[in-house]
């Protein structure tokens, strides 16, 4: 057992790392959805087959989203250091890392939302339009409720992706398990690195299991299918 492992174990460093990772991931995911959810909705409704087609706006937003998504996160982090220094008068710390995580993940979230909304049956949308529903009502009462299971699955994928990004933030003075693993690498403490890997795997599995359980609970199509099977058995 390495000296660093003993130090981290005795002072609760590993658990602090887990908590910092969860904090950065949760805060970044929430803020990314505050930006990405409306952006994804706009991408859907302004598409040429959308509720209110606006081709030029859709193309501009698509180019912007694709441009940010094309940057590997590690490169984007380095590129955002001067921006973070200007905005926060600091280039290190979890707050700065959250800013970088949101910039990197909001476009990803927007694409996940766009993909989920496009799975909604167009017949349901047309039925709502024929009944006089306006664009806002269709978004809030048709698109979002119908796409809820897919949106939750997308949120799980986004959260796990952001958690992976947060681990990379340890390379430029972020916190969490990534920072601990980076420190361990510098002193060749392999036991610390592998424990960080194990803890990250556990966190990911918990997020996935809880998220998928919620998605199954809210999937009314699955509930209807199960109900029909039970009825046939009776």
C-alpha positions in Angstrom: 0.0 0.0 0.0 1.4 3.4 -1.0 1.9 6.3 1.3 -0.5 8.4 -0.7 -3.2 5.7 -0.3 -2.7 5.6 3.5 -2.9 9.4 3.7 -6.1 9.6 1.6 -7.7 6.8 3.4 -7.0 8.2 6.9 -8.2 11.7 6.1 -11.2 10.7 4.1 -9.7 12.0 0.8 -11.4 9.3 -1.3 -14.8 10.2 -0.1 -14.2 13.9 -0.5 -13.2 13.1 -4.1 -16.4 11.2 -4.6 -18.5 14.0 -3.2 -16.6 16.6 -5.3 -17.1 14.5 -8.4 -20.9 14.2 -7.7 -21.1 17.9 -7.0 -19.4 18.9 -10.3 -21.4 16.3 -12.2 -24.8 17.2 -10.8 -24.3 21.0 -11.0 -22.9 20.8 -14.6 -25.7 18.5 -15.7 -28.4 20.8 -14.3 -26.9 23.9 -15.9 -26.3 22.1 -19.2 -30.0 21.1 -19.3 -31.1 24.6 -18.5 -29.2 25.6 -21.7 -29.5 22.4 -23.7 -33.2 21.6 -23.3 -34.5 24.8 -24.8 -31.8 24.7 -27.5 -32.8 21.2 -28.4 -36.5 22.2 -28.6 -35.7 25.1 -30.8 -33.7 22.8 -33.1 -36.7 20.5 -33.5 -39.4 23.2 -34.0 -37.3 25.3 -36.4 -36.4 22.3 -38.6 -37.9 22.2 -42.1 -40.4 19.6 -40.9 -40.9 21.3 -37.5 -43.8 23.3 -36.1 -42.4 26.7 -37.1 -39.7 26.1 -39.7 -37.0 28.8 -39.7 -34.3 27.3 -41.9 -31.6 30.0 -41.3 -31.9 29.9 -37.5 -31.8 26.1 -37.5 -28.7 26.0 -39.6 -26.9 28.6 -37.4 -27.8 26.7 -34.2 -26.8 23.4 -35.8 -23.4 24.7 -36.9 -22.8 26.2 -33.4 -23.8 22.9 -31.7 -21.7 20.8 -34.1 -18.7 23.2 -33.7 -18.6 22.9 -29.9 -19.2 19.2 -30.0 -16.3 18.6 -32.4 -13.7 19.8 -29.8 -12.2 17.1 -27.6 -12.9 18.1 -24.0 -9.3 18.2 -22.9 -8.5 20.7 -25.7 -11.6 22.7 -25.0 -10.6 23.0 -21.4 -7.2 24.4 -22.3 -8.8 26.8 -24.7 -11.3 28.0 -22.1 -8.7 28.8 -19.4 -8.2 32.4 -20.6 -12.0 32.9 -20.7 -12.4 31.4 -17.2 -9.6 33.6 -15.9 -11.3 36.7 -17.3 -14.8 35.8 -16.0 -13.8 34.4 -12.6 -10.4 36.0 -12.1 -9.2 32.4 -11.5 -8.4 29.4 -13.7 -8.6 26.6 -11.1 -11.2 25.2 -8.8 -14.5 23.3 -9.1 -16.5 26.4 -10.0 -14.3 27.1 -13.0 -14.5 23.4 -13.9 -18.3 23.5 -13.8 -18.2 26.5 -16.2 -16.1 24.5 -18.6 -18.2 21.4 -18.2 -21.4 23.3 -19.0 -19.9 24.9 -22.2 -18.7 21.4 -23.4 -21.9 19.5 -22.5 -24.8 21.8 -23.3 -24.5 21.2 -27.1 -24.4 17.5 -26.4 -27.5 17.7 -24.3 -29.2 19.7 -27.0 -28.6 16.9 -29.5 -29.8 14.3 -27.1 -33.0 16.4 -26.5 -33.4 16.9 -30.3 -33.1 13.1 -30.9 -35.6 12.3 -28.2 -38.2 14.8 -29.4 -37.9 13.6 -33.0 -39.0 10.1 -31.8 -42.5 11.4 -31.0 -45.1 10.1 -33.4 -45.9 12.8 -35.9 -49.5 11.6 -35.9 -49.9 12.6 -32.3 -48.5 16.1 -33.1 -50.8 16.5 -36.1 -53.8 15.5 -34.0 -52.9 18.2 -31.5 -52.5 20.8 -34.2 -55.9 19.8 -35.7 -57.5 20.4 -32.3 -56.2 24.0 -32.3 -53.2 23.6 -30.0 -50.5 26.3 -30.4 -46.8 25.7 -30.6 -46.2 26.2 -26.8 -49.0 23.8 -26.0 -47.7 21.1 -28.3 -44.2 21.4 -26.8 -45.4 21.2 -23.2 -48.4 18.8 -23.6 -47.3 16.6 -26.5 -43.6 16.6 -27.2 -42.2 16.6 -23.7 -44.7 14.1 -22.1 -44.5 11.7 -25.0 -40.7 11.9 -25.1 -40.3 11.6 -21.3 -38.8 8.1 -21.2 -36.3 8.9 -24.0 -35.4 12.2 -22.4 -34.7 10.4 -19.1 -32.5 7.9 -20.9 -30.7 10.8 -22.6 -30.2 12.5 -19.3 -28.6 9.4 -17.9 -26.2 9.2 -20.9 -25.5 12.9 -20.6 -24.8 12.6 -16.8 -22.4 9.7 -17.3 -20.6 11.6 -20.1 -20.3 14.7 -17.9 -19.0 12.6 -15.1 -16.3 11.4 -17.5 -15.5 15.0 -18.5 -15.2 15.9 -14.8 -12.6 13.3 -14.3 -10.5 14.9 -17.0 -10.8 18.2 -15.2 -8.3 16.9 -12.6 -5.5 17.4 -15.2 -5.8 21.2 -15.0 -6.5 21.7 -11.2 -10.0 20.6 -11.0 -11.2 18.5 -8.0 -12.7 15.1 -7.5 -11.5 11.6 -8.3 -9.8 12.9 -11.5 -7.6 15.2 -9.4 -6.7 12.3 -7.0 -5.9 10.0 -9.9 -3.7 12.7 -11.5 -1.8 13.2 -8.2 -1.4 9.5 -7.9 0.0 9.2 -11.4 2.7 11.7 -10.6 3.9 9.7 -7.6 3.3 6.3 -9.3 0.7 5.2 -6.7 -1.1 2.6 -8.8 -3.3 1.4 -5.9 -4.8 4.9 -5.6 -5.5 5.1 -9.3 -7.3 1.8 -9.4 -9.4 2.7 -6.4 -10.4 5.9 -8.2 -11.3 3.8 -11.2 -13.4 1.4 -9.0 -15.2 4.3 -7.3 -16.0 5.9 -10.6 -17.4 2.7 -11.9 -19.6 2.3 -8.9 -20.9 5.9 -9.3 -21.6 5.3 -13.0 -23.5 2.1 -12.3 -25.6 3.7 -9.6 -26.5 6.6 -12.0 -27.4 4.2 -14.8 -29.5 1.8 -12.7 -31.5 4.6 -11.0 -32.0 6.5 -14.3 -33.1 3.4 -16.2 -35.5 2.5 -13.3 -37.1 5.9 -13.5 -37.3 5.7 -17.3 -39.1 2.3 -17.1 -41.5 3.7 -14.4 -42.6 6.6 -16.6 -42.8 4.7 -19.9 -46.6 4.5 -20.3 -46.1 2.4 -23.5 -44.4 -0.3 -21.5 -47.1 -0.1 -18.7 -49.8 -0.6 -21.3 -48.0 -3.5 -22.8 -47.6 -5.2 -19.4 -51.2 -4.5 -18.6 -52.3 -6.2 -21.9 -50.2 -9.2 -21.2 -51.7 -9.6 -17.7 -55.2 -9.2 -19.2 -54.5 -12.0 -21.7 -53.2 -14.3 -19.0 -56.3 -13.8 -16.9 
